[in-house]
Amino acid sequence: MNRWVATLPLAVLAALAVLFAGYALHHDPHVQPQALVGKSMPDLTLPSLDDGAAVRLRAAAASGPVLVNFFASWCGPCALEHPELMRMRAAGVRILGIAYEDVPPRGSVDNTRAFLARLGDPFAVRLTDGDGRAGIEFGITGVPETYLVARDGTILAKHTGPLSEADGRALIARALTGR
C-alpha cells in the first residue's frame, strides 16, 4: 500500500504530461484570434429575434460605429458581462446582439427572450444565429465575444470573453471616436 501511495504523484505527473502533449500535438499554432481585425465584417443576413425577418448585418451596422456582441442564454459568462453591456448602452454605444446557437437542446428563442427580459436588453438590434454560421464567419472561439465595427464595416477591435468595466470603457472610447 505504501509503495502505491508513493508512486501516485508520479502517475499523476505522467498523466498530465500525456494530456499536455496531446494538446500540443492537436493545437494549431496558426490560429489567429484577431484575424478579422482591420478587415471587413462578413456580409451576412440573419433572422431577427423579434419577428424572424431577415436583417442584413452590414445595413444594421451602417449607421455608425457599433458593437457586435455574440451571446447566448445558456452562457454563464454572458450573464456576467451583461451589466457592462447595459452601461455601454446607457453611454450611447449602439450594440447589435447575436444569439449564438441558442437552440435546443441548450436554449431556444424563448430562453433568449427570457434572458434579455431578466437582465435587461442592451441591444439596438437582436439577431439569431441558430446554426452558428455567423459565428464561423466571424471566427468566434466561444461566447461571449464582442467586435467593434466602424461605419464602413471594418472590424476595429475584438474582445474575447466577458467585458469588464475597463474593457467597456476602452471600447466606448473607440466606438465614440470610430477609431
Summary of the structure (lengths in Angstrom):
residues: 179
radius of gyration: 19.9
end to end distance: 65.4
largest distance: 71.3
contacts: 514
relative contact order: 0.19
helix: 42%
strand: 21%
